[in-house]
Amino acid sequence: MPFRTFNNWLFDGIKDSPIPKPKNGVDILKYNSPITHTFLVAMFLRNGYLNSYLNKYFNDINLRYLSKEELFKFIKKCVIDFRIKKRDIVYYPRRTKQILYEKLREKIPTLKNDDILLLCEIIEKSNNKDAIFESLNLEKPKKRSMKTKKSKKDKTKKISLEDFLSEHFSIVEK
């Protein structure tokens, strides 16, 4: 959601539009926002002129000394000045880290990332999954066992007072 909010603000074409305020607890100016300084610099890799300009002036540690608000306004001015469109930015799909993917990446560095993901899907669906995991020196992923809660009926078994006393106390007869 913060990426969509940021991109809508960045490409609205209005130079003086305010930075979006937090909605639903997502603040793009916050320190732990996923939109970082390096993300902004890497966002314009496809556009040569803006990319070389940003690399020349902002591809070092001094970039971190700017406040996010100043940097956002500067990037918005660059987008307007260099006439960058939304379709010109690079999209990096988010992938979950998989042990199988990392191992295959090490073993077969000539394959592209998408080809390795396809190979991972094929391995996951194959019948010889155990043999493939053994050959790659990997442990077979274990399925998580779900613990089920006892139903209310099991928790509230009614026992008689006599049984309860005999279980928990020693009864001495007179």
C-alpha positions in Angstrom: 0.0 0.0 0.0 2.7 2.6 0.7 4.3 2.0 -2.7 1.0 2.7 -4.4 0.4 5.8 -2.4 3.9 7.0 -3.1 3.7 6.3 -6.8 0.4 8.0 -7.1 1.8 11.1 -5.4 5.1 11.0 -7.4 3.5 10.8 -10.8 0.5 13.1 -10.3 2.3 15.9 -12.2 1.6 18.6 -9.7 4.9 20.1 -8.4 3.6 21.5 -5.1 1.2 18.7 -4.0 1.7 17.7 -0.4 3.2 14.4 0.6 0.4 12.0 1.5 -0.6 11.8 5.1 -0.7 8.4 6.9 -3.7 6.3 6.2 -4.4 3.1 8.0 -1.2 3.4 10.0 1.1 3.5 6.9 3.4 6.6 6.9 5.8 6.8 4.0 7.9 9.4 5.8 8.5 7.2 8.8 12.0 5.8 9.5 10.9 2.2 9.0 9.0 2.8 5.8 9.8 0.4 3.0 10.5 3.4 0.7 14.1 4.1 1.5 16.8 6.4 0.0 18.4 3.5 -2.0 15.0 2.4 -3.3 14.4 5.9 -4.7 17.8 5.9 -6.4 17.3 2.4 -7.8 13.8 3.2 -9.0 15.0 5.0 -12.1 17.4 2.5 -13.6 15.7 2.4 -16.9 15.9 6.1 -17.6 19.5 6.9 -18.6 19.6 10.7 -18.0 18.0 10.7 -14.6 19.9 7.6 -13.6 23.3 9.1 -14.4 22.3 12.4 -12.7 21.2 10.6 -9.5 24.4 8.4 -9.6 26.6 11.4 -10.0 25.2 13.3 -7.0 23.3 10.9 -4.8 24.9 7.4 -5.0 26.9 7.7 -1.8 26.5 7.8 1.9 25.6 11.6 1.8 22.2 10.6 0.5 21.3 9.3 3.9 21.8 12.7 5.5 18.9 14.2 3.6 15.5 14.0 5.3 13.0 11.9 3.5 10.7 14.8 3.0 13.4 16.8 1.2 14.4 13.8 -0.9 10.8 13.0 -1.9 10.3 16.6 -3.1 13.6 16.6 -5.0 12.7 13.3 -6.7 9.3 14.6 -7.6 10.9 17.7 -9.2 13.3 15.4 -11.1 10.4 13.3 -12.4 8.6 16.4 -13.6 11.8 18.0 -15.1 13.0 14.8 -16.8 9.5 13.9 -18.0 9.5 10.4 -16.4 6.2 8.4 -16.8 5.0 5.7 -14.5 5.7 3.1 -17.1 9.4 4.1 -17.2 10.2 2.9 -13.7 11.5 -0.6 -12.9 9.2 -3.1 -11.1 10.9 -5.6 -8.9 8.5 -8.3 -7.8 8.7 -9.3 -4.2 9.7 -12.9 -3.6 9.8 -15.0 -0.5 13.1 -16.5 0.3 13.2 -20.2 -0.3 16.1 -22.6 0.6 15.6 -24.5 -2.6 15.8 -21.4 -4.7 19.0 -20.2 -2.9 20.6 -23.7 -3.4 19.7 -23.9 -7.1 21.0 -20.3 -7.6 24.4 -21.4 -6.2 24.5 -24.7 -8.2 23.3 -23.3 -11.5 24.4 -19.6 -11.8 23.7 -19.5 -15.5 20.0 -19.7 -15.2 17.9 -16.6 -14.8 15.9 -15.9 -11.7 12.5 -16.7 -13.3 13.9 -19.9 -14.7 15.0 -21.0 -11.3 11.6 -20.1 -9.8 10.0 -22.3 -12.5 12.4 -25.1 -11.7 11.5 -24.8 -8.0 7.8 -25.1 -8.9 8.5 -28.2 -11.0 10.5 -29.8 -8.2 7.8 -29.0 -5.6 5.2 -30.8 -7.8 7.3 -33.8 -8.8 7.0 -37.3 -7.4 10.8 -37.6 -6.9 11.0 -34.6 -4.6 12.8 -36.6 -1.8 15.5 -37.7 -4.2 16.1 -34.2 -5.6 16.4 -32.8 -2.1 18.9 -35.5 -1.2 20.9 -34.9 -4.3 21.1 -31.1 -3.4 22.0 -32.0 0.1 18.9 -30.4 1.5 16.5 -31.5 4.2 13.0 -32.2 3.2 10.8 -29.3 4.4 8.6 -30.5 7.3 5.0 -29.6 7.4 3.9 -27.6 10.4 1.6 -29.4 12.7 -1.3 -27.4 13.8 -2.3 -27.7 17.4 -6.0 -27.7 17.9 -7.7 -26.3 20.9 -9.9 -28.5 23.0 -13.5 -27.8 22.6 -15.4 -26.2 25.4 -17.2 -29.5 26.0 -14.0 -31.3 26.8 -12.8 -28.5 29.1 -15.9 -28.5 31.3 -16.4 -32.1 32.2 -18.6 -32.2 35.2 -17.4 -34.4 37.9 -19.0 -35.0 41.2 -17.7 -33.4 44.4 -16.9 -36.8 45.9 -14.6 -37.7 42.9 -12.9 -34.3 43.0 -12.2 -34.6 46.7 -10.9 -38.1 46.4 -8.6 -37.2 43.5 -7.0 -34.0 45.0 -7.2 -34.6 48.7 -6.5 -37.4 51.1 -9.6 -38.1 53.1 -9.3 -39.4 56.6 -12.2 -41.2 58.1 -13.0 -40.8 61.8 
